[in-house]
Amino acid sequence: MDIIKFKNIHYSINSKLILKNINLNISHSGVTGIIGPSGSGKSTLLRIMNRLISPDSGSVYFNNKDFKEINPNLLRKQIGLVTQSPNLFEGTVKYNIKYGPEIWNEEINVSEEAEILEKAGLDEEFLKRDVSTLSAGEQQRVNLARTLANKPKVILLDEPTSNLDIVSEEIIESTIDRLNKEGIKFIIVTHSLEQTKRITDNLVFIKEGEILEHTETKKYFKQNNPQSIKNYFKKTGDGL
């Protein structure tokens, strides 16, 4: 079953075409990686999925329902976005966790708050911490927990570990794996081929706004050596 579908999507900025005729079915299960050179349109795809922007033409579907028929705020509740920079609200971790549910007039008690934090790899004692006192890795986990508080069906991750140390990166990756097994769909944009190989089940390869490949991760890396891919992008000057 497909959870998100793109049909004939085009998107441009100032007459420059960023995405070209995107047709993509993203399955309900597993972790999907989106890879490709810098400026290829990876993050733009995520922003369209979260309806932060709308395509110039074409249609997007969530559980077979056209995006245009879904309230944008309700859609963002079900399809959460975790950005590269946490951008947490000033105040405590507790305030950040409660923010989303309170918008929807949903009750959330202390034990539920602690459970959400635990899912993101943090102890209950973090609830009373001010976000300004947290490390970069802790802030990113609070960012993830804040998204989890809305009980999303899909979580979009835009370079979530690019600014983190190895230990924090490992914690985030293990959290993604565990939550995916609990039924949350993850779609991750990453520049790291090694990370793609470690945590994704299938991947979308995009270059210059077009999808070049959509396949199983194991199959892709069986056919393509990570170093040869890096060398290719260095040669073309695209970067990865």
Residue pairs with C-beta under 8 A, 6 or more apart in sequence:
1 27
1 28
2 25
2 26
2 27
2 28
2 64
3 26
3 27
3 28
3 62
3 63
3 153
3 154
3 185
4 24
4 25
4 26
4 49
4 60
4 61
4 62
4 79
4 154
4 187
5 24
5 25
5 26
5 60
5 61
5 64
6 22
6 23
6 24
6 25
6 45
6 48
6 58
6 59
6 60
7 23
7 58
7 59
7 60
7 61
8 21
8 22
8 23
8 57
8 58
8 59
9 19
9 21
9 22
9 23
9 48
9 55
9 57
9 58
9 59
9 60
10 17
10 19
10 20
10 21
10 22
10 55
10 56
10 57
10 58
11 17
11 18
11 19
11 41
11 44
11 48
11 53
11 55
11 56
12 18
12 56
17 209
18 41
18 44
18 209
19 41
19 44
19 45
19 48
19 55
19 209
20 208
20 209
20 210
21 210
22 45
22 58
22 209
22 210
22 211
23 211
24 204
24 211
24 214
26 32
26 185
26 187
27 202
28 185
29 185
29 201
30 180
30 185
30 200
30 201
30 202
31 176
31 177
31 180
31 185
31 186
31 187
31 188
31 199
31 200
31 201
32 185
32 186
32 187
32 188
32 200
32 201
32 202
32 203
32 204
33 187
33 188
33 189
33 190
33 196
33 199
33 200
33 202
33 203
33 204
33 217
34 42
34 45
34 46
34 187
34 188
34 189
34 190
34 203
34 204
34 206
35 42
35 189
35 190
35 191
35 193
35 196
35 203
35 204
35 205
35 206
35 240
36 42
36 205
36 206
36 207
36 212
36 240
37 207
37 233
37 236
37 238
37 239
37 240
38 191
38 238
38 239
38 240
39 238
40 206
40 207
40 208
40 209
40 238
41 206
41 208
41 209
42 189
42 206
43 158
43 189
44 53
45 189
45 204
45 206
46 81
46 156
46 158
46 187
46 189
47 53
48 54
48 55
48 60
49 60
49 79
49 154
49 156
49 187
50 75
50 76
50 79
50 80
50 81
50 156
51 67
51 72
51 75
51 76
51 79
52 81
59 66
59 67
59 68
60 66
60 67
61 67
62 70
62 75
62 78
62 79
67 75
77 100
77 104
77 150
77 151
77 152
78 150
78 152
78 153
78 154
79 152
79 153
79 154
79 155
79 156
80 147
80 148
80 150
80 152
80 154
80 155
80 156
81 147
81 155
81 156
81 158
82 140
82 143
82 144
82 147
82 155
82 156
82 157
82 158
82 160
83 143
83 158
83 160
84 158
84 159
84 160
84 162
84 163
85 163
86 139
86 140
86 142
86 143
87 143
88 96
88 131
88 139
88 142
88 143
88 146
89 95
89 96
89 99
89 131
90 131
90 132
91 130
91 131
92 127
92 128
92 129
92 130
92 131
93 117
93 122
93 126
93 127
93 128
93 129
93 130
93 131
93 134
93 142
93 145
94 113
94 127
94 128
96 131
96 142
96 145
96 146
97 108
97 113
97 116
97 117
97 127
97 142
97 145
97 146
97 149
98 108
98 113
98 149
99 146
99 149
100 146
100 147
100 149
100 150
101 107
101 108
101 149
101 150
102 108
104 150
108 149
110 127
113 124
113 127
113 149
114 124
114 127
116 145
116 148
116 149
117 123
117 124
117 126
117 127
117 142
117 145
118 124
119 145
119 148
119 175
119 178
119 179
120 141
120 142
120 144
120 145
120 148
120 175
121 141
121 171
121 172
121 174
121 175
122 138
122 141
122 142
122 145
126 134
126 138
126 142
131 139
131 142
134 142
135 168
136 163
136 164
136 165
136 168
137 164
137 165
137 167
137 168
137 169
137 171
137 172
138 168
140 160
140 161
140 163
140 164
140 168
140 172
141 168
141 171
141 172
141 175
144 155
144 160
144 172
144 175
147 155
148 155
148 179
152 184
153 184
153 185
154 184
154 185
154 186
154 187
155 179
155 184
155 185
155 186
155 187
156 186
156 187
156 188
156 189
157 176
157 186
157 187
157 188
157 189
157 190
158 189
159 189
159 190
159 191
160 172
160 188
161 168
161 169
161 172
161 173
161 190
161 192
161 195
162 190
162 191
162 192
164 172
169 195
173 195
173 198
173 199
176 186
176 188
176 199
177 199
179 186
180 186
188 199
188 200
190 196
191 240
193 226
193 229
193 230
193 240
194 226
196 203
196 217
197 217
197 221
197 226
200 217
201 216
201 217
202 214
202 215
202 216
202 217
203 213
203 214
203 215
203 217
203 220
204 211
204 213
204 214
205 211
205 212
205 213
205 214
205 220
206 212
207 238
213 220
229 240
230 240
233 239
233 240
